Amino acid sequence: MKVIILGAGVIGVTTAWYLARQGHEVEVVDRQPAAAMETSFANAGQISPGYSAPWAGPGLPLQILKWMCSRNSPMIVRPRIDFAMFAWMRQVLRNCNARSYEINKARMLRVATYSRDCLDALRAETGISYDDRQRGLIQLFRTDREVAKAHRDMRVLRQHGVAHDLLDPDQIAAFEPGLAASRHLLRGGLRLPGDESGDAHMFTQRLAQKAEELGVIFHYETTVRALDASAEEILGVRTSAGRMTGDAYVVALGSYAPRLLRPLGLRLPVCPVKGYSLTLPVTDESRAPVSTVNDDTYKVAITRLGDRIRIGGTAELAGYNTRLSRDRRAGLEESFSELFGGGDLSQGVYWTGLRPCTPDGTPIIGGSKRFGNLWLNTGHGTLGWTMACGSGKLVSDMISGHQTEIPSLDLSLERYFQ
């Protein structure tokens, strides 16, 4: 079967890899000159199934009100008339209850833990390296309230067999010696030993090379303009390089998937949520992270990638605006400086990207009920790197007519219409 994949980020490339491994003829189309040049380029670097959780929870509405008064708020809403964003926000609020939170978190954990297992197998098969470390993640809590909230998440982790430990500040410093000088700021931490870290951009580009060795064709610097469709199937894709046709089509365009599918009458509840990162060189090993931590107060991730440190965070609702904000950088720098300090902030490379977020946190993975040969693999939010391999394997199995290795019916677009 000939499969055309739209998008060469980490989601599109992993999908291409698994499809090629199953014997399909695969072509990938992307507007950039190489793989992983947009959202996958400089994300937080965490592969964190244990940290997988929806933003929509019982306390979110009140928390947003408090953040509005905070100088370094982890969530920003830029005032603008955007009816799609308003509809998405209404759906988020409908998920801000305990029952929805537990259902959504359980789904996300299912996909994320499966994806980590797929990545482990891929790494063993290919020997691929990407500044990866398998040393766990620690979620840092600065307040007793954050520690209390962690107990709710721990119940779900126990139900799904996810290893975890609640640590006191001294135990945190034992795992992350660079935090020894700042442990007085901490009330506790949740350690997730099964979580990992690595450079998603490096991984994606190296996997794209391996996919090419399997025969995958990449059409870079090629803009996707529209899909041609009949009443029941996709007939082709119009691009800046001409029309392309295949037997099946996979939309892995992240935040831009709704724009492509809207003319076909498909409404994807995916909203672009802007995130920022800062990448800086390590200058003092004794004060740098060993692996990866999440500062729960600032909602900032701090990750070791080889001889670099990646600091990522902020959720900004600003449409498709990708301009860099000086204020957002200050928040990333403040979190890092208070906790670690073993990197040169003056040499930091500042970046922003758009995360494709669904209102319930779970990605949209599966076929389209309306078009029999259209498949969706988008909406992974902040967890695209965490869920990439599992999502690619799921879509590959679906297209190939194989039974998926984990339950997948509730991952499709149809869950929003039930």
Disulfide bonds with the S-S distance in Angstrom:
none
